[in-house]
């Protein structure tokens, strides 16, 4: 199964295969941290604090697990930029199976995703470094992401820092995909 998802098509450079593998790895530490913190919060009874816009009917732990799974699944789609299923629709898609994936069908969402992820995680990283929000106000005290010094704040930084690479890696993969597909179409 893993080989079907990850196996690169001919012409994919080694760096692109490495980048496609790195993308889900950039998301994994934050997902593990998030789930671990929510399990801890559930055990000590603070899981319902700071729900934000999470619906009342959904337990926070379920929300955090679903968010982490969704993040990983989105990250895994980066393999489509190096694997066969990013160039030819898989057999399990009715009506499209075996047909060539239009290049822009992959390039447009990947480009948008790379841009959004780059802006989002770079902005949050800069905010964490300067410890101020976009309006220049000091960040919320008590938030472990912005409280320097203790080991928990360093753990948060270590777990979330790789997310800064998600957008640029996806962008580089998108450029390589576009170039490879353009080159293969020119010789077809």
N, C-alpha and C positions, 0 to 999 in steps of 0.2 A: 504494500500500500504506500509506504513512505517513498519508495523508488518511483512510483507513478506520479506522485505529487512533485517530487524534487528533481527527477531526472532531467538534465538540461538537453536542449535540442542542439544539433551541430551548429557551430559558429558562435556559441556563447563563450565569451572570455572567462578565464578562471576567476578574475576579480568579481565578475557579475554573479557567478555561482556563490562565491564567498559572501558577497553583499546580500544576496537573496536569503542565504542561511542566517546571516547576522540580523536581518530585520525582525524576525520573531524573537530572537534572543534579546533585542533591545527592549521589548515589551514585557518579557517574562519576569524580570526582577520586580517591576512595579506591581504586576498582577499578584505575584506571590506575597509581597509585602502587604498589599491592600487586603487580600483574603486573610492573612495572618493577623493583621490589626483588627479586622472585623470579628474574627473568631475570638480574639482577646477581649474586645469590647462587649461581645455577647456574653462571655463568661463573667466579666466583672459588672455587667448590667448597665453599660453606657452606650449600647448599640443604637439607641434611638436618638441620641444627641446629635444635632447637626444634620438632620435628614435632608435639608435643602428641598429640592423638588421631587424627591422620591415619594411615590404614592404611599399613603398610610397603610393600605391593605398589603403592601409588599414588605416582607421582613428585610431589613438592611443586609443581612448576610446573603440572602438570595440575590438581591440587587447587585451586591459587590461581586459575587461569583459570576452572574450573568454578564456584568460589565467586563470582567477579566476574560471570560471566554470570548466575548464579542471582540475585544481588543486583539486577542491572539489570532482569531479567525481572520480579522482584517489584515493583520501582519502576515499571515501565511499566504494571502493572495499575492504577495510579492513574488512568490515562486512562479506565478503565471507569466511573469515577465522573462523567465528563463526556460520554462518547461513547455512541453508539447501542448498541454491544455491551454496555454496562452496564445497558441497559434492555430489550433484546430479544436473546435468544440468537442467535448467528450461525448461518448456514446449515450450517456444517461440523460442528455438534454434532448427531449423530443422536438422534432422539427428542425433542429440545428446540427444534430450529431454528424460529425465528420466534415462539416463545412469549415472553411477557413474563417478565422476570427478577423473581422475588419480591424486594421491597425489602430484606427482612431477609437474603436470600441474599448480598447485597453488603455491607450495613451491619454485620452481625455480624463477619465476618472483617476488614473494614476498621477497625472500632473496636478490635478486639483487636490488630491490627497496629499501629495508631497508638499505642495505650497501651504496648505492648511496646517499640516503637522509641523512643518518648519517654523511657521509663524507662531503657532500655539506653544510648542515646547521651548523655543528660543525665548519667547516673551516671558514665560514662566521661569525659565532659568535665570534670565536677567533680573526679574523681580526678586527671585530668591537671593541673588547675590547682593543686590542693593537694598533688599529688605523693605521695599516700598512698592505700593501699588501704582497703577498707571497714572493716578492723579497726584502722586507725590506724597501720599499719606503713609505713615509707618504701617507695616503689615499687622494683621490682627495678632495681638499678643496671645500666647498660649498655643499657637499653632506649631506643632513640632517641626514642620518644614522650615520655619523661619526663626526658631529659637536656637541660637548657636551654642555649642559647647558640649552637650551631653551625647552619649553614644547613640541614642535614638535618632537625634537630628542627623547625625552622620550616616546612619543606616538609611534614612529616608533619602538623603542626597545620593548615596551610592545606588539605591534602587531606582530612583527616578532619573538620574543623570543620563543613562543610556537612551532615554526617550528623545533626547536632543538629536540623536543620530538617525532616528526613524525617517524623518522627512527627507534629509539630504541623501540617505541611502536609496530611498524610493525614487527620488528625483534622478539619481545617477542610473539606476536600473531602467527607468522610463526612457532616458535618452539612449541608452544602449539598445533597448528593445526597438525603439523607433528606427534607429540607424540600421540594425540588423534586418528588420522587416522591410525597410526601404531598399536595402541592398539585395535581399532575396527576391523582391518583386521585380527589380530591374533586370535580374538575370533569368527570370521565369519566362 
